[in-house]
Amino acid sequence: MNERSRVLSEIGALQFKLLASGLPEQTSSLLDYDLTVQQIRVFAFIWARGGTSISKVGDALGIRPNVATGIVQRLVDRGLIERHEDPDDRRVRMLAVTDRGVDLVADLSGIILAKARQLLDRLSDEQLREMRDLFAAMERPLERG
């Protein structure tokens, strides 16, 4: 294993450990919404893109169209996702997060931020700026699609 691979592996292990430390609090909030893992994946995909079509959800997550439709319907039934007509193509139904879905994200963000804040408060101002810059660098490709 070369140095880069070793470092990437260490980053992955550290990231998993940090994420796992907040899982008890995060999962209790998710349980309040009665969501399955597949529903969480679909919801997160739609939220991260600011809206998308069912076919894009299925393609990106490797889900058959009928399965994606069923998962989306359950999210609609829970009031987390809404469907609306694509203004460019009336045959396409677009998906967007509802106000209740935004509330779920806010709940989870608050839990994650509280846990992260405990860890981030231990870092110096310089380390925090470096971390912010690294996250911004990782986010740029996501903004481009």
N, C-alpha and C positions, 0 to 999 in steps of 0.2 A: 504494500500500500504506500503510495507516495505521500508527501507532506500535505498537499492540498486535500487529498481524499481523507487523510487522518483528521485534519482540522475540521472539514465538513462533517465528518462523523461525530466528532466531539460537539460541534455546534448543535447537530440534530439531537444528540442525547441530552444536552443542557436545555434545549428548547422544550423537549418532551417533559423533562423533570419540572421545569417552571410551569408549563401548562397543567401538568398533573397536580401540582400543588393547589391549584384553584378549583379543580374538578368537583369536589364535594359541594361547594357553594354554587357553582354554575349549574350542576346537574339538578340541584333542588329547585332552582328557578325554572329550568327547562321542564321539569316534571309538572310544575304548576300549569304549563301549557299543554301537557299530554302529547308530546311530540316523539315520534320514533327517530332513530338515527337517520334514516332515509329522508324523512321530512325535514330534519335539521339541515341536511346537506342541500336539499333543494331550496329551502328558505334562504340559507346563507348565499347560495349561488345567485338567486334573484336579488337579494339585498345588495350584494357586492357590485352588481352590474346596474343598479338603479332601474331595473326592469328588463325583461327579455321575453322571448317566446318559449312555448312549451318544447318545440323542436330543438331549440338551442340548449335548453336544460337537459333534455334526454341525450343529445349528442355529447355535451361536455361531461356529463356524469356517467355515461355508459348505461343509460336506462332505456328500455324499449319504450316507444311512444305511448302505448296503452298504460304502462306502469307509471310513466311520468304524469300522464293525465290523471290517474287515480291519486297519486301523491299530491298533485296540485289541488285537486278537488277537496281533499281533506284539509289542506292549508286554507283554502277558501272557506270551507265550512267552519273553521276555527277563527275566521276573521283576520288572518295574518296576511293573506295575499288576495288581491283582486284582479279580475280580468277586465280588459278593455280593448276596444277595437284599435288596430294599428292604423294611424291616419294615412299611411302610405299604401297600405294594402288591406282592404276591408275583410279579406278572407282570413287574415292572421289575427289571432287573439294574443295580446300582450299581457304580461304579468307584472304586477307592481306590488310593493309592500304597502299595507294599509297602516293607518295610525296605530292600531293595536300591534302590528308587527314592529313598528318603530319603537313602541313602548317595550316590547320584548328585547330589542337590541339595546335600548337604554338600560334596562334592568341588568342584562348580562354585562354591558360595558361598565356599569357601576361596580358590579361584583369584581370584574377583572381589574378595573382601575384601583379598587381598594386593595386588592391583593398585590398588584404590581406596585402600588404606592409604597407599601411596606418595604418592598425590595429596592425600589428606586431611591427612596430616602437615604439609603446607605451609600449611594454613589455621590461623587463630587460633582460640582457644577460642570467641570470640563468633561467628565465621563458622560454626563447627561447630554451635553451638546453633541458629543461624538456619537452617542447612541441615536439621537434624533437624526443626525445626518446620515447614518447608516440605514435607518428605517426609510428615510426619504429616498435614498438611492435605490433601495429594494422596491419601493412603491412605483417609481417612474415607469418601468415596463408595464405595470398593470394599468396605468392611466392610458397607455398607447394601445391597449387591447390585448 
